[in-house]
Amino acid sequence: MNQPERYELIELMGLPKVTYNLDSKSPNAAVITIEKEDHSLANMLAQQLLTDERVLFAGYKVPHPLNHNFILRVQTTEECTPKQAIVDAAKALITHLEEIKVNFMREWELKMISVEGVEMEFS
């Protein structure tokens, strides 16, 4: 088959997970390559970065759909470095996703309590 092996989607095989390089074309800018991740993480991270007032630009691209990596570009004001903005965005995302998980589990438990003893039919 003309398809990569499934383990290649998650195994780094000697590659660093994150590569951080300063962008020489723009002041206070960086180019970050993250391996073995896709649009899910890239979009969440870029959108979270854009909520930060210190971030002037945040965007990403996936170079090729069969290669599971993305390139994130971040430009910040003089107040912080791109690296610090990314760390802050990642921490905020973790907090937000934990809140979503807690809310989901609470609603799921309420749903299970409300249907307890009632036979459910799924069509």
ChimeraX attribute file (.defattr): number of C-alpha atoms within 10 A of each C-alpha:
attribute: neighborCount
match mode: 1-to-1
recipient: residues
	/A:1	4
	/A:2	4
	/A:3	6
	/A:4	10
	/A:5	8
	/A:6	8
	/A:7	9
	/A:8	12
	/A:9	15
	/A:10	11
	/A:11	12
	/A:12	12
	/A:13	8
	/A:14	6
	/A:15	10
	/A:16	10
	/A:17	13
	/A:18	13
	/A:19	12
	/A:20	14
	/A:21	13
	/A:22	17
	/A:23	15
	/A:24	10
	/A:25	8
	/A:26	11
	/A:27	12
	/A:28	20
	/A:29	23
	/A:30	22
	/A:31	20
	/A:32	21
	/A:33	21
	/A:34	19
	/A:35	20
	/A:36	17
	/A:37	17
	/A:38	17
	/A:39	15
	/A:40	8
	/A:41	14
	/A:42	20
	/A:43	16
	/A:44	13
	/A:45	21
	/A:46	19
	/A:47	15
	/A:48	18
	/A:49	28
	/A:50	17
	/A:51	11
	/A:52	14
	/A:53	11
	/A:54	17
	/A:55	22
	/A:56	14
	/A:57	14
	/A:58	22
	/A:59	17
	/A:60	18
	/A:61	15
	/A:62	17
	/A:63	11
	/A:64	9
	/A:65	10
	/A:66	10
	/A:67	15
	/A:68	17
	/A:69	22
	/A:70	22
	/A:71	20
	/A:72	21
	/A:73	20
	/A:74	27
	/A:75	25
	/A:76	24
	/A:77	15
	/A:78	11
	/A:79	11
	/A:80	13
	/A:81	17
	/A:82	26
	/A:83	20
	/A:84	11
	/A:85	22
	/A:86	21
	/A:87	13
	/A:88	15
	/A:89	21
	/A:90	17
	/A:91	12
	/A:92	15
	/A:93	18
	/A:94	12
	/A:95	12
	/A:96	11
	/A:97	12
	/A:98	12
	/A:99	12
	/A:100	12
	/A:101	12
	/A:102	11
	/A:103	12
	/A:104	12
	/A:105	12
	/A:106	12
	/A:107	12
	/A:108	12
	/A:109	11
	/A:110	12
	/A:111	11
	/A:112	12
	/A:113	11
	/A:114	10
	/A:115	10
	/A:116	10
	/A:117	8
	/A:118	9
	/A:119	7
	/A:120	8
	/A:121	5
	/A:122	4
	/A:123	3
